[in-house]
Amino acid sequence: MNSDPIRVIVTGGTFDKHYDEIRGELTFKESHLPQILKLARVTCPVEIEQNQLIDSIHMQDANRKSILEACLRAPEKRIIITHGTDTMTATASILGPEALAKTIVLTGAMIPYQIQGSDALFNFGTAFSAVQLLPEGVWIVMNGRIFRWDEVRKNRELGAFQEK
Protein backbone atom coordinates (compact mmCIF):
# COMPACT_ATOMS: atom_id res chain seq x y z
CA MET A 1 0.00 0.00 0.00
CA ASN A 2 0.99 3.57 -0.57
CA SER A 3 2.29 5.47 2.48
CA ASP A 4 1.81 8.99 1.10
CA PRO A 5 0.05 11.37 3.50
CA ILE A 6 -3.73 11.55 3.18
CA ARG A 7 -5.89 14.64 3.63
CA VAL A 8 -9.43 14.16 4.90
CA ILE A 9 -11.71 17.06 4.05
CA VAL A 10 -14.76 17.11 6.31
CA THR A 11 -17.94 18.63 4.91
CA GLY A 12 -20.57 17.19 7.24
CA GLY A 13 -23.45 15.07 6.03
CA THR A 14 -25.07 12.25 7.96
CA PHE A 15 -21.57 10.91 8.65
CA ASP A 16 -20.91 13.65 11.22
CA LYS A 17 -24.40 14.22 12.59
CA HIS A 18 -24.85 14.15 16.35
CA TYR A 19 -28.05 13.39 18.22
CA ASP A 20 -29.01 16.43 20.31
CA GLU A 21 -30.98 14.90 23.18
CA ILE A 22 -32.25 18.30 24.35
CA ARG A 23 -33.71 19.31 20.99
CA GLY A 24 -34.46 15.73 19.94
CA GLU A 25 -32.90 16.10 16.52
CA LEU A 26 -29.78 15.37 14.53
CA THR A 27 -27.44 18.36 14.38
CA PHE A 28 -23.76 19.11 13.91
CA LYS A 29 -21.40 19.61 16.82
CA GLU A 30 -17.94 18.51 15.65
CA SER A 31 -16.45 15.95 13.32
CA HIS A 32 -16.11 12.35 14.45
CA LEU A 33 -13.01 11.85 12.30
CA PRO A 34 -10.40 12.15 15.08
CA GLN A 35 -12.24 9.48 17.08
CA ILE A 36 -12.64 7.25 14.02
CA LEU A 37 -8.94 7.46 13.13
CA LYS A 38 -8.01 6.61 16.72
CA LEU A 39 -10.46 3.70 16.88
CA ALA A 40 -9.19 2.36 13.55
CA ARG A 41 -5.57 2.68 14.78
CA VAL A 42 -4.50 4.43 11.58
CA THR A 43 -0.71 4.71 11.44
CA CYS A 44 -0.10 6.55 8.17
CA PRO A 45 0.08 10.36 8.16
CA VAL A 46 -3.34 12.03 8.01
CA GLU A 47 -4.32 15.70 7.93
CA ILE A 48 -7.92 16.54 8.83
CA GLU A 49 -9.38 19.72 7.39
CA GLN A 50 -12.84 20.76 8.50
CA ASN A 51 -14.16 22.59 5.46
CA GLN A 52 -17.76 22.84 6.69
CA LEU A 53 -20.36 20.93 8.69
CA ILE A 54 -23.51 20.99 6.59
CA ASP A 55 -26.24 18.64 5.47
CA SER A 56 -25.59 18.12 1.77
CA ILE A 57 -29.19 18.92 0.85
CA HIS A 58 -28.37 22.49 1.93
CA MET A 59 -25.18 22.73 -0.15
CA GLN A 60 -24.99 25.53 -2.67
CA ASP A 61 -22.49 26.33 -5.41
CA ALA A 62 -20.36 28.28 -2.91
CA ASN A 63 -20.07 25.20 -0.68
CA ARG A 64 -18.93 23.04 -3.59
CA LYS A 65 -16.48 25.73 -4.71
CA SER A 66 -15.00 25.69 -1.20
CA ILE A 67 -14.49 21.92 -1.47
CA LEU A 68 -12.83 22.30 -4.88
CA GLU A 69 -10.56 25.05 -3.57
CA ALA A 70 -9.57 22.84 -0.62
CA CYS A 71 -8.63 20.06 -3.04
CA LEU A 72 -6.61 22.46 -5.22
CA ARG A 73 -4.83 23.91 -2.17
CA ALA A 74 -4.02 20.56 -0.54
CA PRO A 75 -0.38 19.53 -0.85
CA GLU A 76 -1.41 15.86 -0.52
CA LYS A 77 -2.05 13.84 -3.66
CA ARG A 78 -4.57 11.57 -1.88
CA ILE A 79 -7.77 13.11 -0.50
CA ILE A 80 -10.87 11.71 1.16
CA ILE A 81 -13.96 13.91 1.39
CA THR A 82 -16.64 13.00 3.91
CA HIS A 83 -19.88 14.22 2.39
CA GLY A 84 -23.63 13.87 2.69
CA THR A 85 -25.01 11.19 0.39
CA ASP A 86 -27.92 13.25 -0.97
CA THR A 87 -25.72 15.46 -3.18
CA MET A 88 -22.41 13.61 -3.19
CA THR A 89 -22.66 13.00 -6.93
CA ALA A 90 -23.28 16.72 -7.55
CA THR A 91 -20.06 17.62 -5.76
CA ALA A 92 -18.20 14.85 -7.60
CA SER A 93 -19.45 16.32 -10.90
CA ILE A 94 -17.76 19.63 -9.98
CA LEU A 95 -14.48 17.95 -8.99
CA GLY A 96 -14.26 15.33 -11.75
CA PRO A 97 -13.97 17.59 -14.80
CA GLU A 98 -11.13 19.53 -13.13
CA ALA A 99 -8.91 16.47 -13.76
CA LEU A 100 -6.65 17.25 -10.82
CA ALA A 101 -3.45 15.21 -10.55
CA LYS A 102 -4.79 13.70 -7.33
CA THR A 103 -6.80 10.74 -6.15
CA ILE A 104 -9.99 12.07 -4.56
CA VAL A 105 -12.48 9.76 -2.86
CA LEU A 106 -15.88 10.91 -1.60
CA THR A 107 -17.65 8.83 1.03
CA GLY A 108 -20.41 9.25 3.56
CA ALA A 109 -23.00 7.38 5.57
CA MET A 110 -26.70 6.63 5.50
CA ILE A 111 -26.77 6.35 9.32
CA PRO A 112 -24.77 8.73 11.58
CA TYR A 113 -21.53 7.42 13.06
CA GLN A 114 -22.85 7.74 16.63
CA ILE A 115 -25.93 5.60 15.98
CA GLN A 116 -25.77 1.82 16.32
CA GLY A 117 -25.84 0.12 12.94
CA SER A 118 -24.06 3.02 11.22
CA ASP A 119 -22.27 2.36 7.96
CA ALA A 120 -19.91 5.32 8.54
CA LEU A 121 -16.94 3.35 9.89
CA PHE A 122 -17.15 0.72 7.15
CA ASN A 123 -17.50 3.30 4.37
CA PHE A 124 -14.64 5.39 5.75
CA GLY A 125 -12.37 2.33 6.10
CA THR A 126 -13.13 1.29 2.55
CA ALA A 127 -12.44 4.84 1.33
CA PHE A 128 -9.18 4.95 3.31
CA SER A 129 -7.90 1.84 1.55
CA ALA A 130 -9.29 2.89 -1.82
CA VAL A 131 -7.58 6.30 -1.81
CA GLN A 132 -4.23 4.54 -1.38
CA LEU A 133 -4.82 2.08 -4.22
CA LEU A 134 -6.81 3.94 -6.88
CA PRO A 135 -5.24 5.94 -9.71
CA GLU A 136 -5.69 9.69 -10.04
CA GLY A 137 -9.27 10.76 -10.51
CA VAL A 138 -12.46 11.33 -8.57
CA TRP A 139 -14.23 8.35 -7.04
CA ILE A 140 -17.24 7.65 -4.85
CA VAL A 141 -16.87 4.83 -2.34
CA MET A 142 -20.08 3.62 -0.73
CA ASN A 143 -21.70 0.31 0.18
CA GLY A 144 -18.45 -1.63 -0.25
CA ARG A 145 -18.15 -0.50 -3.86
CA ILE A 146 -15.96 1.92 -5.80
CA PHE A 147 -17.46 4.06 -8.55
CA ARG A 148 -16.01 6.55 -11.03
CA TRP A 149 -17.51 9.98 -10.35
CA ASP A 150 -19.43 10.04 -13.64
CA GLU A 151 -20.72 6.47 -13.54
CA VAL A 152 -22.68 6.45 -10.28
CA ARG A 153 -26.06 7.44 -8.92
CA LYS A 154 -27.78 7.17 -5.56
CA ASN A 155 -30.78 4.85 -5.67
CA ARG A 156 -33.01 6.54 -3.11
CA GLU A 157 -35.47 3.65 -3.01
CA LEU A 158 -32.74 1.16 -2.04
CA GLY A 159 -30.66 3.64 -0.04
CA ALA A 160 -27.55 2.53 -1.93
CA PHE A 161 -25.23 3.77 -4.64
CA GLN A 162 -25.08 1.94 -7.96
CA GLU A 163 -23.78 2.30 -11.48
CA LYS A 164 -25.75 4.57 -13.81
C-alpha positions, 0 to 999 in steps of 0.5 A: 500500500501507498504510504503517502500522506492523506488529507481528509476534508470534512464537509458534514453530512449524515456521517458527522451528525450528532443526536441532540438529546435536548432538541431531539434532533440530529445536528452538527457539533464537531467531526467524528473523524479524530475518534474514528482514526483513533479507533481504527488505529491508523498509522499513516500520516493524516491531515484533517481539514474541516471545510464545513459541517452541513447537510448536503441537501443544503449545499450551494455552489459556494459550498462546492467551490469551497471543497474544490478550492480545498482540493486544489490547495491541498499539498497531498495527492490523496484526498478523502472527502466526507460528504452527505449522500444526498448530493455527493454525486453533484459535488463529484461532478464539480471535482471530476472535470477539473482532472486534478493530478490527485486521487480524490475519494468521496464517502459518507453514511446513511446512518450517523456514526454515533448511531448503532448500525451506522455504515460510517466506519465501514465506508470510511475504512473502505475509502481509506484503503481505496484512496491509497490504491486507486489511480488519479481521478475522482471516485465515490466509495459507498456500500463496499463499492468503488465508482467513477464519479461520472458512472454512479447514482444514488438509488433513493429507493434502495438507499444505496449507490449503484452504477448509472 
